[in-house]
């Protein structure tokens, strides 16, 4: 990976994230990017608590929900490396109460099947209204009773069926094999060794860290705050809380060759696809390993996980080839964490393809910036030998971008534009007092972002000039 192009992409991403937040109706979000263990970006946008006027910071802790499954799978692999269990053992070997289950198929469910979401277990139980705060999450006694009364939904080892209850069972297996409470084990074996000072297997109001408030969907242009709740027995499936910085550290440790957490062979097994994910019977580019989602994006094959909790949507994805980790945490139940992560990867990939290599960009850099007019926003970015006009209002801003070829100082020609655009026309940048102030694009004047705000105030006061 070309480091100069990566650093350039990070600068663009910062301005793009600002635009995305300003045009959203979200309370807030945090995005972090790490490359080969070095944190390159860790930025917060918006509010941690709208009602109390508390701004969001990178230090605010978020519910990360199903990221918990990656910690649970890591714990299972750690126990397997120590010979305290085997992942192809039957779950009932560690949970004897399963052996008398009325559905005899339960006796053939293995640890690996639970890890890979291939055991056929019910997703959230027969009464999943704890997800709507209509009842508490089940404690261990209630959970065992529900499992004892619930048959497998599918034959085990046939296809992927996502299950929070399956991962809750894995937490009990960890306790059986280790002789330790689940939360204590993962803290001692993963959280503390990596120095994850803002990561907890369950929400802790007295942890000494600020916590972001989660919010409902937007209805009638308003959102309602959602109180934090304890996940009780389901901590192994959905209880974890963390920050974007800690998650960058954690997923970097999962990279093969990091010499952290697990042996490389265990990591490879976790990152190997075990089942394809399907929607409407069709595969859609997502697979499940052992506690990890594996997805294709462009030329990248990434691993990580998403998380959905009342008030929070989060996602983390790592590219093992480049040692790159991207994390997005949102404090809204409809937050676009997936689009933030894929958008960041889209931008980085574009810069690697068009901005990597030897050469000077000095003569192009003065024209970079965010330009606005009445019709929209244009982001001008300097590549190795040309400018690009991108749309920062899009989740993939370079998907339909225009290429601007250098003509002379301050003048470029639009090339490779859409048919409905201004292909072949000239773009003129104008300076005042040595600073670029405006851009004429397709015959229309745009102002740099700060100047446009002043222009709008001017219009509101005295009308168009």
C-alpha positions in Angstrom: 0.0 0.0 0.0 1.3 3.4 -1.0 1.6 5.4 2.2 1.5 8.8 0.6 -1.7 8.0 -1.2 -3.1 6.5 2.0 -2.3 9.7 4.0 -3.9 11.8 1.2 -7.0 9.6 1.3 -7.3 10.1 5.1 -7.3 13.9 4.6 -10.1 13.5 2.1 -12.0 11.1 4.3 -12.0 13.7 7.1 -13.7 16.3 4.9 -16.1 13.6 3.5 -17.2 12.5 7.0 -17.9 16.1 7.9 -20.1 16.4 4.9 -21.9 13.1 5.6 -22.7 14.2 9.1 -23.9 17.6 8.2 -26.3 16.1 5.7 -27.5 13.3 8.0 -30.2 13.4 10.7 -28.0 11.3 13.0 -27.2 12.0 16.6 -23.6 11.1 15.9 -20.9 8.7 14.9 -17.3 7.8 15.4 -15.0 6.5 12.6 -11.5 5.1 13.2 -8.9 3.8 10.7 -5.7 1.9 11.6 -2.9 0.7 9.3 -0.5 -2.0 10.5 -1.4 -1.2 14.1 -1.0 2.6 13.8 -4.1 4.7 14.3 -4.4 7.1 11.4 -7.9 8.6 12.1 -10.2 8.6 15.1 -12.8 11.3 14.7 -16.2 11.9 16.4 -19.1 13.8 14.8 -22.3 15.0 16.5 -23.7 14.4 19.9 -23.3 11.8 22.5 -26.4 13.0 24.3 -28.7 15.4 22.4 -31.0 16.3 25.4 -28.1 17.3 27.6 -26.0 18.9 24.8 -23.0 16.6 25.3 -20.8 16.4 22.2 -19.6 13.1 21.0 -15.9 12.3 21.4 -13.7 9.4 20.4 -13.6 8.4 24.1 -17.3 7.7 24.3 -18.2 4.0 24.8 -20.7 2.4 22.5 -22.7 -0.8 22.7 -21.1 -2.9 20.0 -23.6 -5.8 20.3 -22.7 -8.7 18.0 -19.0 -7.8 17.9 -19.3 -9.8 21.2 -19.3 -13.0 19.1 -15.8 -12.3 17.9 -14.6 -12.2 21.5 -16.5 -15.4 22.3 -15.0 -17.2 19.3 -11.6 -16.0 20.3 -12.1 -17.4 23.8 -13.1 -20.8 22.4 -10.0 -20.9 20.1 -7.8 -20.0 23.1 -9.3 -22.9 25.1 -8.8 -25.2 22.1 -5.1 -24.2 21.8 -4.7 -25.2 25.5 -6.4 -28.5 25.0 -9.3 -27.7 27.2 -11.8 -28.4 24.4 -11.9 -29.3 20.8 -14.1 -27.3 18.4 -15.5 -30.5 16.8 -16.6 -31.8 20.2 -20.3 -32.0 20.9 -21.8 -29.1 22.8 -23.5 -31.6 25.1 -20.0 -32.8 26.2 -19.7 -29.5 28.1 -23.4 -29.0 28.8 -24.7 -32.3 30.0 -28.3 -31.0 30.4 -28.5 -30.9 26.6 -28.1 -34.7 26.4 -31.7 -35.3 27.6 -33.2 -32.8 25.2 -36.5 -34.0 23.6 -35.0 -33.0 20.2 -32.3 -35.6 19.8 -30.6 -33.6 17.1 -29.3 -31.3 19.9 -26.9 -34.2 20.8 -25.2 -33.9 17.5 -24.6 -30.1 17.6 -20.9 -29.3 17.8 -18.9 -26.4 19.0 -17.8 -25.6 15.5 -21.4 -25.6 14.3 -22.3 -23.0 16.9 -19.3 -20.9 16.1 -20.0 -20.9 12.4 -23.8 -20.3 12.7 -24.5 -23.7 11.2 -26.1 -25.4 14.2 -29.7 -24.6 13.3 -30.5 -22.9 16.6 -33.4 -20.5 17.1 -32.2 -16.9 16.6 -33.5 -15.1 19.7 -35.9 -17.5 21.5 -39.7 -17.7 21.2 -40.1 -14.3 23.0 -37.5 -11.9 21.7 -39.2 -8.7 23.0 -36.1 -8.0 25.2 -34.8 -6.5 22.0 -37.6 -3.9 22.4 -37.1 -3.4 26.1 -40.4 -5.1 26.7 -38.8 -7.6 29.1 -35.3 -8.2 30.5 -32.7 -10.2 28.6 -32.9 -13.8 29.9 -30.7 -14.8 32.8 -28.9 -18.1 32.8 -31.7 -20.1 34.4 -34.4 -18.8 32.1 -32.1 -19.3 29.1 -31.4 -22.9 30.0 -35.1 -23.5 30.4 -35.9 -22.0 27.0 -33.3 -24.0 25.3 -34.5 -27.2 27.0 -38.0 -26.5 25.6 -37.0 -25.4 22.1 -36.2 -27.8 19.2 -33.6 -27.0 16.6 -35.2 -24.9 13.8 -33.1 -26.5 11.1 -31.1 -29.7 10.9 -27.6 -29.0 12.2 -24.7 -28.6 9.7 -26.8 -27.9 6.7 -26.6 -24.1 6.2 -26.0 -20.8 7.9 -28.7 -19.7 10.4 -27.6 -16.7 12.5 -28.3 -17.3 16.2 -27.8 -15.2 19.3 -28.9 -18.1 21.4 -26.2 -20.3 19.8 -23.5 -17.8 21.0 -25.1 -17.7 24.4 -24.6 -21.4 24.6 -20.9 -20.9 23.6 -20.5 -18.6 26.6 -21.8 -21.5 28.8 -19.3 -23.9 27.1 -16.5 -21.5 27.9 -17.5 -21.4 31.5 -17.7 -25.2 31.6 -14.3 -25.7 30.0 -12.4 -23.0 31.8 -14.0 -23.1 35.2 -14.3 -19.3 35.0 -17.2 -16.9 34.6 -17.5 -15.9 30.9 -17.0 -12.2 31.5 -14.0 -12.8 33.8 -12.4 -15.1 31.2 -12.6 -12.8 28.2 -11.3 -9.8 30.3 -8.3 -11.8 31.6 -7.5 -13.4 28.2 -8.3 -10.8 25.6 -9.3 -7.4 27.0 -6.4 -6.9 29.5 -3.6 -8.4 27.4 -4.4 -6.0 24.5 -4.8 -3.0 26.9 -8.4 -2.4 25.8 -9.1 0.1 28.6 -12.5 1.1 27.2 -13.8 -2.4 26.4 -16.2 -4.3 28.6 -18.2 -7.5 28.1 -21.2 -5.8 29.6 -22.4 -2.2 30.1 -20.9 -0.7 33.2 -22.4 2.6 34.2 -19.6 3.1 36.8 -16.7 2.2 34.5 -15.2 5.7 34.6 -15.6 6.1 30.8 -18.3 8.4 29.2 -21.0 6.4 27.4 -22.9 7.5 24.3 -26.7 7.5 24.5 -28.5 5.4 21.9 -31.4 6.7 20.0 -34.5 5.3 18.3 -35.5 5.6 14.6 -36.4 9.1 13.5 -40.2 9.6 13.6 -41.8 13.0 12.9 -38.2 14.4 12.7 -37.4 13.4 16.3 -35.6 10.5 18.0 -36.1 9.2 21.5 -33.2 8.2 23.8 -33.1 4.5 24.7 -31.9 3.5 28.2 -29.0 1.0 28.6 -29.9 -2.5 29.6 -28.0 -5.5 30.9 -27.8 -8.4 28.5 -27.4 -10.9 31.4 -26.8 -14.5 30.0 -26.5 -13.1 26.5 -23.3 -11.2 27.0 -21.4 -13.7 24.8 -23.7 -12.9 21.9 -24.3 -9.2 22.3 -23.2 -7.6 25.6 -19.9 -5.9 24.7 -19.2 -2.2 24.8 -16.1 -0.5 23.4 -14.6 2.5 21.5 -13.4 2.7 17.9 -9.8 3.0 19.0 -10.0 -0.2 21.0 -11.7 -2.1 18.2 -8.9 -1.0 15.8 -6.4 -2.5 18.3 -8.5 -5.7 18.7 -8.9 -6.5 15.0 -5.3 -5.6 14.3 -4.4 -8.3 16.8 -6.5 -10.7 14.8 -4.3 -10.2 11.7 -2.2 -13.3 10.8 1.4 -12.6 11.9 0.6 -10.2 14.7 1.7 -12.7 17.4 -1.2 -11.6 19.5 -4.2 -13.4 21.0 -4.0 -16.7 19.0 -1.7 -18.8 16.9 -1.9 -18.0 13.2 -3.5 -21.4 12.4 -6.4 -20.5 14.8 -6.8 -17.1 13.1 -6.8 -18.7 9.7 -9.5 -21.1 10.8 -11.6 -18.2 12.2 -11.2 -16.2 9.0 -11.9 -19.1 6.6 -15.5 -19.0 5.2 -17.6 -21.9 6.6 -21.0 -20.9 5.3 -22.3 -18.5 2.7 -24.9 -16.0 3.8 -28.0 -16.0 1.6 -30.9 -13.6 1.1 -34.0 -14.9 -0.7 -32.1 -18.1 -1.5 -29.3 -16.2 -3.2 -25.7 -15.6 -2.0 -24.8 -11.9 -1.7 -21.0 -11.7 -1.0 -21.0 -12.3 2.7 -19.9 -15.5 4.4 -19.4 -16.6 8.0 -16.3 -18.0 9.5 -15.8 -18.8 13.2 -17.2 -15.8 14.9 -16.2 -13.5 12.0 -18.1 -12.2 9.0 -16.1 -12.4 5.8 -17.1 -10.1 3.0 -16.0 -9.1 -0.5 -15.7 -5.4 -1.3 -14.2 -4.6 -4.7 -10.9 -6.4 -4.8 -10.7 -6.7 -1.0 -11.6 -9.7 1.2 -12.2 -8.5 4.7 -13.1 -9.9 8.1 -14.9 -8.4 11.0 -18.4 -8.1 12.4 -21.4 -5.8 12.6 -23.5 -5.0 15.7 -27.0 -3.9 16.3 -28.4 -3.0 19.7 -31.3 -0.8 20.8 -29.9 2.6 19.9 -26.7 1.5 18.2 -25.5 0.2 14.9 -21.8 -0.5 14.5 -19.4 -2.2 12.2 -15.7 -3.1 12.0 -13.9 -4.6 9.0 -10.2 -5.5 8.6 -8.3 -6.1 5.3 -5.6 -8.6 6.2 -3.7 -8.1 3.0 -3.1 -4.4 3.7 -3.2 -4.6 7.5 -6.1 -2.0 7.4 -8.9 -1.8 9.9 -11.9 0.5 9.6 -14.5 0.9 12.5 -17.7 2.9 12.4 -19.9 3.4 15.6 -23.3 5.1 15.4 -25.6 5.9 18.2 -28.9 5.5 16.3 -30.8 2.3 15.7 -30.8 3.0 12.0 -27.2 4.3 11.8 -25.4 3.8 8.5 -22.3 2.0 10.0 -22.0 -0.3 7.0 -22.1 2.5 4.5 -19.5 4.5 6.5 -17.1 1.5 6.5 -17.5 0.6 2.9 -17.3 4.3 2.0 -14.0 4.7 3.7 -12.7 1.6 1.9 -14.0 2.9 -1.4 -12.1 6.2 -0.9 -8.9 4.5 0.2 -9.0 2.0 -2.8 -9.6 4.9 -5.2 -6.6 6.8 -4.0 -4.5 3.7 -4.1 -5.4 3.2 -7.7 -5.2 6.8 -9.0 -2.8 8.6 -6.6 -0.1 6.0 -5.8 3.3 6.3 -7.4 6.2 8.7 -7.9 5.6 12.3 -8.9 4.8 15.7 -7.7 1.2 16.8 -7.0 2.3 20.3 -5.9 0.8 22.1 -8.9 -2.6 20.4 -8.3 -2.9 20.7 -4.6 -4.0 24.4 -4.4 -7.3 23.5 -6.1 -8.4 20.8 -3.6 -11.4 21.6 -1.5 -15.1 21.4 -1.0 -17.0 23.7 -3.3 -20.7 24.6 -3.0 -23.4 26.3 -4.9 -27.2 26.3 -4.9 -27.5 22.9 -6.6 -25.0 20.9 -4.5 -21.5 20.2 -3.3 -18.4 19.1 -5.3 -15.3 17.8 -3.8 -12.1 18.4 -5.8 -9.3 16.0 -5.1 -5.8 16.0 -6.6 -4.6 12.6 -7.9 -1.1 11.9 -9.3 -1.6 13.7 -12.6 -5.1 15.1 -12.7 -8.0 16.4 -10.5 -11.2 14.5 -9.7 -14.6 16.0 -9.1 -16.4 13.8 -6.7 -19.8 14.0 -4.9 -19.3 14.0 -1.1 -23.1 13.6 -0.7 -22.7 10.0 -1.9 -21.6 7.0 0.2 -19.2 6.2 -2.6 -18.2 9.7 -3.7 -15.9 8.6 -6.6 -18.4 6.1 -8.2 -19.5 8.7 -10.8 -16.7 11.2 -10.6 -15.4 13.5 -13.4 -11.7 13.6 -14.4 -10.2 17.0 -14.9 -7.1 17.3 -17.1 -4.7 20.1 -16.6 -4.7 22.8 -19.3 -2.9 25.7 -17.7 -2.6 27.3 -14.3 -6.1 27.4 -12.8 -7.8 25.9 -15.9 -8.8 22.2 -16.4 -10.8 20.3 -19.0 -13.5 17.9 -17.9 -12.9 14.4 -19.3 -14.5 11.1 -18.7 -17.7 12.7 -17.4 -21.3 11.3 -17.6 -23.3 12.0 -20.7 -25.6 14.3 -18.7 -22.6 16.2 -17.4 -20.3 18.8 -18.9 -17.7 16.6 -20.7 -15.2 18.5 -22.7 -15.9 21.9 -21.1 -13.4 23.9 -19.1 -13.2 24.4 -15.4 -11.8 27.7 -14.1 -10.5 28.3 -10.5 -10.2 31.9 -9.4 -7.9 33.3 -6.7 -8.2 36.3 -4.6 -5.3 37.5 -2.4 -3.4 34.4 -3.3 -6.2 32.0 -2.2 -8.6 30.0 -4.3 -12.1 31.4 -3.7 -14.4 30.1 -6.5 -14.7 27.5 -9.2 -16.6 27.8 -12.4 -17.8 24.3 -13.4 -20.1 23.8 -16.3 -20.5 27.5 -16.5 -21.8 27.7 -12.9 -19.9 29.4 -10.0 -19.2 27.4 -6.8 -17.7 28.8 -3.7 -15.3 27.2 -1.2 -17.3 25.9 1.7 -16.5 28.7 4.2 -17.2 31.4 1.5 -20.5 29.7 0.5 -21.8 30.0 4.1 -21.1 33.7 3.9 -22.7 33.9 0.5 -25.9 32.2 1.9 -26.1 34.7 4.8 -25.7 37.5 2.3 -28.6 36.2 0.2 -30.8 35.8 3.2 -30.2 39.4 4.1 -30.4 41.3 0.9 -31.4 38.8 -1.8 -29.5 37.6 -4.8 -26.8 39.9 -6.2 
